[in-house]
Amino acid sequence: MFGLVVRFELLEGHEEAFDGLVAETLLQIRAKEPGTCLYVTHRVVRSPGSRVFYEFYEDEQAFQAHEATDHVMRFLADRAQHLKGDPEVWFLSSADGVLRPGTALGGS
C-alpha cells in the first residue's frame, strides 16, 4: 500500500470552482484507475478555504500511473489558479493499523 495526504489552501472565492474541478477528476479516477484503493477529499470544518485529500494506492507503481493520467495532469495544471500556494504533501509509511476483514477500501 502506498499513501499520501495533501492539504490545499484555496483563494477566497475559488472554493466552488476548485470543488468542481475535483468532482470532474474523481469521476475519472473511479472509472479508470483500478490501482487506486481509496481517494477521499473533504472540506475542513471551520476553514472554508481548506481541502484535504487522502490517497491510497495498491503500490507506488499505481500512484505513478495515477499521476500520469490525462485527468490528473489536467487537475495538476488547472488547480494552480485556485490555490494560495503550493499544497502540503505528506507521504505515508505504514507503522501499524487495523483493516477489518471484508472492508472495501475503494468501493463506490
Short mmCIF file of the C-alpha atoms (twelve columns), coordinates in Angstrom:
data_MODEL
# 
_entry.id   MODEL 
# 
loop_
_atom_site.group_PDB 
_atom_site.id 
_atom_site.type_symbol 
_atom_site.label_atom_id 
_atom_site.label_alt_id 
_atom_site.label_comp_id 
_atom_site.label_asym_id 
_atom_site.label_seq_id 
_atom_site.Cartn_x 
_atom_site.Cartn_y 
_atom_site.Cartn_z 
_atom_site.pdbx_PDB_model_num 
ATOM 1   C CA . MET A 1   0.000   0.000  0.000   1 
ATOM 2   C CA . PHE A 2   1.260   3.484  -0.860  1 
ATOM 3   C CA . GLY A 3   -0.415  6.601  0.505   1 
ATOM 4   C CA . LEU A 4   -0.306  10.326 0.896   1 
ATOM 5   C CA . VAL A 5   -2.244  13.179 2.434   1 
ATOM 6   C CA . VAL A 6   -2.444  16.526 0.636   1 
ATOM 7   C CA . ARG A 7   -3.733  19.811 2.095   1 
ATOM 8   C CA . PHE A 8   -4.764  22.687 -0.162  1 
ATOM 9   C CA . GLU A 9   -5.437  26.285 0.884   1 
ATOM 10  C CA . LEU A 10  -7.740  27.972 -1.632  1 
ATOM 11  C CA . LEU A 11  -8.010  31.582 -2.668  1 
ATOM 12  C CA . GLU A 12  -11.135 33.211 -1.309  1 
ATOM 13  C CA . GLY A 13  -13.995 32.857 -3.772  1 
ATOM 14  C CA . HIS A 14  -12.394 29.903 -5.586  1 
ATOM 15  C CA . GLU A 15  -13.940 27.149 -3.462  1 
ATOM 16  C CA . GLU A 16  -16.759 26.250 -5.849  1 
ATOM 17  C CA . ALA A 17  -14.531 26.208 -8.940  1 
ATOM 18  C CA . PHE A 18  -11.906 24.064 -7.197  1 
ATOM 19  C CA . ASP A 19  -14.552 21.643 -5.927  1 
ATOM 20  C CA . GLY A 20  -15.962 21.367 -9.468  1 
ATOM 21  C CA . LEU A 21  -12.513 20.528 -10.828 1 
ATOM 22  C CA . VAL A 22  -12.107 17.909 -8.103  1 
ATOM 23  C CA . ALA A 23  -15.518 16.376 -8.875  1 
ATOM 24  C CA . GLU A 24  -14.615 16.020 -12.567 1 
ATOM 25  C CA . THR A 25  -11.307 14.409 -11.665 1 
ATOM 26  C CA . LEU A 26  -12.884 11.993 -9.172  1 
ATOM 27  C CA . LEU A 27  -15.231 10.672 -11.866 1 
ATOM 28  C CA . GLN A 28  -12.230 9.746  -14.000 1 
ATOM 29  C CA . ILE A 29  -10.311 8.232  -11.069 1 
ATOM 30  C CA . ARG A 30  -13.279 5.979  -10.252 1 
ATOM 31  C CA . ALA A 31  -13.699 4.895  -13.870 1 
ATOM 32  C CA . LYS A 32  -10.091 4.497  -14.990 1 
ATOM 33  C CA . GLU A 33  -7.788  3.724  -12.053 1 
ATOM 34  C CA . PRO A 34  -8.089  0.186  -10.696 1 
ATOM 35  C CA . GLY A 35  -4.877  0.643  -8.664  1 
ATOM 36  C CA . THR A 36  -6.397  3.499  -6.662  1 
ATOM 37  C CA . CYS A 37  -7.759  1.892  -3.491  1 
ATOM 38  C CA . LEU A 38  -9.027  4.995  -1.704  1 
ATOM 39  C CA . TYR A 39  -9.260  8.615  -2.791  1 
ATOM 40  C CA . VAL A 40  -11.204 10.776 -0.365  1 
ATOM 41  C CA . THR A 41  -11.483 14.553 -0.392  1 
ATOM 42  C CA . HIS A 42  -13.033 16.725 2.278   1 
ATOM 43  C CA . ARG A 43  -13.595 20.275 3.405   1 
ATOM 44  C CA . VAL A 44  -12.125 21.282 6.743   1 
ATOM 45  C CA . VAL A 45  -14.682 22.284 9.385   1 
ATOM 46  C CA . ARG A 46  -14.357 25.994 10.269  1 
ATOM 47  C CA . SER A 47  -11.857 26.553 7.469   1 
ATOM 48  C CA . PRO A 48  -13.897 27.055 4.273   1 
ATOM 49  C CA . GLY A 49  -10.832 27.525 2.097   1 
ATOM 50  C CA . SER A 50  -9.096  24.300 3.143   1 
ATOM 51  C CA . ARG A 51  -9.326  20.938 1.415   1 
ATOM 52  C CA . VAL A 52  -7.601  17.695 2.408   1 
ATOM 53  C CA . PHE A 53  -7.147  14.659 0.163   1 
ATOM 54  C CA . TYR A 54  -6.421  11.151 1.434   1 
ATOM 55  C CA . GLU A 55  -4.993  8.933  -1.275  1 
ATOM 56  C CA . PHE A 56  -4.131  5.233  -1.069  1 
ATOM 57  C CA . TYR A 57  -2.844  3.095  -3.914  1 
ATOM 58  C CA . GLU A 58  -2.027  -0.603 -4.294  1 
ATOM 59  C CA . ASP A 59  1.649   0.324  -4.537  1 
ATOM 60  C CA . GLU A 60  3.957   3.097  -5.710  1 
ATOM 61  C CA . GLN A 61  3.571   1.991  -9.336  1 
ATOM 62  C CA . ALA A 62  -0.204  2.538  -9.100  1 
ATOM 63  C CA . PHE A 63  0.478   6.025  -7.747  1 
ATOM 64  C CA . GLN A 64  2.851   6.753  -10.645 1 
ATOM 65  C CA . ALA A 65  0.197   5.502  -13.087 1 
ATOM 66  C CA . HIS A 66  -2.348  7.815  -11.391 1 
ATOM 67  C CA . GLU A 67  -0.014  10.796 -11.767 1 
ATOM 68  C CA . ALA A 68  0.490   10.054 -15.489 1 
ATOM 69  C CA . THR A 69  -3.213  10.023 -16.454 1 
ATOM 70  C CA . ASP A 70  -4.627  12.819 -18.586 1 
ATOM 71  C CA . HIS A 71  -7.268  13.699 -15.979 1 
ATOM 72  C CA . VAL A 72  -4.711  14.060 -13.175 1 
ATOM 73  C CA . MET A 73  -2.331  16.069 -15.352 1 
ATOM 74  C CA . ARG A 74  -5.252  18.378 -16.170 1 
ATOM 75  C CA . PHE A 75  -6.111  18.692 -12.464 1 
ATOM 76  C CA . LEU A 76  -2.493  19.469 -11.581 1 
ATOM 77  C CA . ALA A 77  -2.333  22.184 -14.248 1 
ATOM 78  C CA . ASP A 78  -5.750  23.733 -13.564 1 
ATOM 79  C CA . ARG A 79  -5.624  23.717 -9.755  1 
ATOM 80  C CA . ALA A 80  -2.898  26.377 -9.517  1 
ATOM 81  C CA . GLN A 81  -5.294  29.217 -10.342 1 
ATOM 82  C CA . HIS A 82  -7.330  28.356 -7.222  1 
ATOM 83  C CA . LEU A 83  -4.519  27.956 -4.678  1 
ATOM 84  C CA . LYS A 84  -2.887  30.397 -2.257  1 
ATOM 85  C CA . GLY A 85  0.382   28.489 -2.605  1 
ATOM 86  C CA . ASP A 86  1.846   25.047 -3.015  1 
ATOM 87  C CA . PRO A 87  -0.110  22.268 -1.320  1 
ATOM 88  C CA . GLU A 88  1.347   20.471 1.684   1 
ATOM 89  C CA . VAL A 89  2.045   16.819 0.896   1 
ATOM 90  C CA . TRP A 90  2.793   14.046 3.368   1 
ATOM 91  C CA . PHE A 91  3.813   10.652 2.003   1 
ATOM 92  C CA . LEU A 92  2.762   7.913  4.403   1 
ATOM 93  C CA . SER A 93  4.736   4.984  5.671   1 
ATOM 94  C CA . SER A 94  2.788   2.262  7.435   1 
ATOM 95  C CA . ALA A 95  3.700   1.826  11.086  1 
ATOM 96  C CA . ASP A 96  0.643   -0.019 12.405  1 
ATOM 97  C CA . GLY A 97  -3.121  -0.120 11.957  1 
ATOM 98  C CA . VAL A 98  -6.290  -2.123 11.568  1 
ATOM 99  C CA . LEU A 99  -8.070  -3.239 8.441   1 
ATOM 100 C CA . ARG A 100 -11.006 -5.452 9.238   1 
ATOM 101 C CA . PRO A 101 -11.561 -8.491 7.007   1 
ATOM 102 C CA . GLY A 102 -14.074 -7.755 4.274   1 
ATOM 103 C CA . THR A 103 -13.507 -3.990 4.394   1 
ATOM 104 C CA . ALA A 104 -13.634 -2.495 0.898   1 
ATOM 105 C CA . LEU A 105 -11.204 0.393  0.534   1 
ATOM 106 C CA . GLY A 106 -12.105 1.526  -2.951  1 
ATOM 107 C CA . GLY A 107 -15.822 0.786  -3.291  1 
ATOM 108 C CA . SER A 108 -18.249 3.127  -4.983  1 
# 
